Amino acid sequence: MNSGPQDGCAAWIGDQEGRVLEVLDAALSLDGIRRGRLWNEVLDPESRTKGETFWREMTTHGAAWGWELNVPLACGLSPLYFAGWKAGEGYVLVASLSRRGLARRGESLLAEAPPEGYLVALALAGEAVRETARAAGDSFIYDDLTRLNNELADLQREVARKNAELLRLNEEKNRFLGMAAHDLRGPLSTILAYSRFLLEEDPPPEEEERRAFLKTIQGVSRLMLVLVEDLLDVAKIEAGRLDLNCEPTDLALLTAGCCAQQNALSAGKGVRIEVEAGRGLPLLDLDRPRFSQVLHNLLSNAVKFSHPGSLVVVSLQREGDFVVLAVRDRGVGIPVQDLDRLFRPFGRTGAKAPGGEKSTGLGLAIVHKIVEAHGGAVEARNNDPGPGATFTVRLPLKKD
């Protein structure tokens, strides 16, 4: 693979720290390019800061080319043109006395490089043509190729950004699955232990004890069902499959119906829900089943963190071009450090429900996504003055 001295090129493979792993071309006789040495040792000391910028661009975006760096040669200090790109777990670097030589050697090396170098191949191939255009004095060709090269660079940065986003999403998916598995393990362990006891206990448990075990199994089974349903909802929303069927809706009427249902469920805890709706509220374009899900999640969350015998107030009013829905409880409130992650999947807070109720950690994430899909916004804050917290939803008015 070595090139002849007339090529005026040096090429080597380096690791992620910049240490030379293998020398491919040694035509320039660069003393610093030896196995185990850092590549930037070959540079003139005054060019090393610029060399670090070149390295950072290459490792961040996957490639960099056409960088002019000063290098001490046998004939004295001389500018060399550098290019580099990611190849497998390391990097291929090329240095040449001319841009044209850089492009030619880069093309031959990229023919053997992995697919991630294809954008660089196009750009480096363009360098040779641009050198010809410069020599011929054809400014039109030169300007056009320069524009294309800039577009290629932009495309490469976009590919790098997309790759980083895919990596983030994959890490989020793994975290999500880990939390889901953790949350399902507890209820499943309870069901397994209690059912084994019912089947294997000798003599069989008394009727009252048996019913208590079955009631526990039923309770944790319901929690698992809620968790699975929430997981399916979050997965559908995150995949962009939240299809809304919006129609003109009386939000005050919808809220009153949901509050009546939640009042029946919260009666056992002694928590009462009241609705305060302003007069003459306009109709809103809402997906009624989905927005009912928002209301039930906010109301059940307020009841869960309320003290027995307390009051939850739901208010509706118009503010400019918005209708504002607020759910205010007098419960334990939200730790300040948890406010920023409250609407993320599994974004549980350090607050403990007074009645010991369990939470999937997904309800508020679902609220956030559904409200956003309606063009609205949701926020949470602690009440000041007074105990508890308030969740506020702002929805745009129906467009004529």
C-alpha positions, -999 to 999 in steps of 0.1 A, spaced: 0 0 0 30 23 3 32 52 -22 63 64 -39 82 94 -28 68 115 -57 34 113 -41 45 136 -13 21 119 12 21 103 46 -7 82 59 -13 62 91 -39 46 112 -45 60 147 -65 50 178 -91 72 195 -65 90 216 -44 98 185 -16 73 190 -2 58 158 -12 21 153 1 15 118 21 36 92 6 32 57 28 58 38 61 72 50 71 91 18 75 124 37 97 108 64 78 124 93 99 116 124 68 118 147 47 93 128 59 61 145 39 33 161 29 43 197 36 81 192 9 108 193 2 121 158 4 157 168 40 154 179 49 158 142 34 194 142 52 226 147 45 237 183 26 268 171 3 246 150 -7 222 178 -37 242 190 -50 242 154 -42 205 152 -63 199 183 -92 217 165 -87 195 134 -87 164 156 -119 175 175 -137 182 142 -127 148 129 -138 128 160 -170 148 164 -183 147 129 -166 116 116 -142 133 92 -122 165 85 -102 174 54 -82 202 38 -66 215 71 -33 233 66 -8 227 94 29 235 97 53 206 100 91 207 104 106 188 74 142 182 63 140 213 41 126 234 69 92 244 82 65 236 56 27 236 54 11 202 49 -26 195 41 -43 171 65 -74 149 62 -88 122 84 -119 101 89 -133 74 112 -126 38 101 -139 11 124 -126 17 159 -99 41 149 -91 68 123 -72 71 90 -51 102 87 -34 116 56 -9 144 51 3 158 18 24 186 3 -6 196 -19 -44 195 -18 -43 175 -50 -20 149 -35 -42 148 -5 -73 141 -26 -56 114 -47 -42 95 -17 -74 100 2 -94 85 -27 -72 54 -29 -74 48 9 -112 55 10 -117 27 -15 -107 3 13 -124 23 41 -158 13 57 -190 29 44 -190 57 70 -163 74 49 -184 78 17 -192 115 22 -155 122 28 -147 103 -4 -169 126 -24 -154 157 -7 -118 145 -12 -124 136 -48 -137 171 -53 -104 185 -40 -85 172 -70 -111 187 -94 -110 220 -76 -72 221 -79 -75 216 -116 -101 244 -117 -78 267 -98 -49 260 -122 -72 266 -152 -85 298 -137 -121 287 -142 -138 306 -113 -173 293 -122 -163 257 -118 -143 265 -87 -172 283 -71 -197 256 -80 -175 229 -66 -168 249 -35 -206 252 -30 -211 215 -34 -183 208 -10 -199 230 16 -232 212 10 -214 179 15 -200 192 48 -234 203 59 -248 168 50 -221 151 70 -228 172 100 -265 164 97 -257 126 95 -235 130 126 -264 148 144 -289 121 134 -265 94 146 -262 111 179 -300 114 182 -304 77 174 -278 69 201 -298 90 226 -331 74 216 -315 39 220 -302 47 254 -336 61 264 -353 30 251 -330 8 272 -336 29 303 -374 27 296 -374 -11 292 -352 -15 324 -376 6 344 -407 -12 330 -392 -46 338 -383 -34 373 -419 -22 379 -434 -54 366 -411 -76 387 -426 -65 421 -462 -72 413 -454 -105 396 -433 -116 426 -463 -108 449 -487 -128 427 -463 -157 425 -457 -158 463 -494 -155 473 -507 -180 447 -480 -205 458 -491 -201 494 -527 -206 485 -519 -238 465 -493 -253 488 -504 -243 524 -513 -274 544 -538 -272 560 -554 -247 536 -558 -211 549 -590 -200 565 -616 -183 543 -608 -148 556 -571 -152 551 -577 -167 516 -599 -138 506 -572 -113 519 -546 -131 497 -569 -130 467 -576 -93 473 -539 -86 473 -534 -106 441 -563 -87 425 -548 -53 435 -514 -59 421 -529 -74 390 -548 -42 384 -516 -22 389 -499 -44 363 -527 -39 339 -525 -1 343 -488 -2 338 -491 -23 306 -518 0 293 -497 31 301 -466 15 285 -486 8 253 -499 44 253 -464 58 258 -449 36 230 -477 46 206 -471 83 214 -433 81 212 -436 63 178 -457 92 165 -489 71 162 -511 94 184 -539 101 160 -564 126 174 -600 128 163 -608 163 174 -643 178 175 -659 208 191 -661 200 228 -675 216 259 -645 213 282 -665 223 313 -691 195 307 -663 169 300 -645 180 332 -676 178 353 -682 142 341 -647 131 348 -648 147 383 -680 129 391 -664 96 382 -633 104 403 -654 115 432 -670 81 434 -635 65 434 -620 89 460 -649 87 484 -632 59 503 -602 82 511 -625 110 520 -611 133 493 -636 155 476 -633 171 441 -650 204 432 -653 222 399 -652 259 394 -659 268 358 -661 303 344 -692 313 324 -694 313 286 -663 292 280 -659 286 242 -659 252 226 -624 236 221 -612 212 194 -605 181 215 -602 144 211 -627 136 239 -614 101 249 -578 112 249 -585 144 268 -607 124 293 -575 104 298 -556 137 306 -583 147 331 -584 113 349 -546 111 352 -545 146 367 -574 140 390 -562 106 402 -527 121 407 -542 149 428 -562 124 449 -533 101 454 -511 128 469 -539 144 490 -544 139 527 -575 120 537 -605 144 541 -589 172 519 -603 190 489 -591 190 452 -603 221 432 -605 220 394 -609 255 378 -616 265 343 -613 300 329 -605 319 298 -572 338 295 -568 357 262 -566 332 234 -564 302 258 -587 282 281 -568 274 313 -575 242 333 -560 240 368 -561 211 392 -551 222 427 -547 198 456 -537 203 493 -514 173 495 -477 167 501 -465 189 472 -436 182 448 -399 182 458 -383 212 440 -355 190 425 -381 168 408 -401 195 390 -379 193 358 -384 156 353 -420 153 364 -434 148 329 -408 123 317 -416 86 315 -410 70 349 -403 105 362 -414 97 398 -409 122 425 -396 117 460 -430 125 474 -448 97 491 -486 92 487 -502 95 522 -523 64 515 -494 44 502 -509 43 467 -486 29 439 -478 48 407 -466 36 373 -446 68 367 -462 71 333 -494 90 338 -480 125 338 -458 117 307 -489 107 289 -507 139 300 -478 160 286 -478 142 252 -516 144 247 -517 181 258 -488 189 234 -506 170 206 -536 194 211 -513 224 207 -513 231 245 -489 231 274 -489 217 309 -468 227 339 -467 219 376 -458 241 406 -460 240 444 -487 261 459 -475 293 476 -489 300 500 -504 268 512 -496 230 509 -500 209 478 -494 215 441 -512 228 411 -511 213 376 -521 238 349 -531 231 313 -533 258 287 -553 250 256 -556 273 225 -591 284 215 -608 267 186 -598 284 153 -627 297 132 
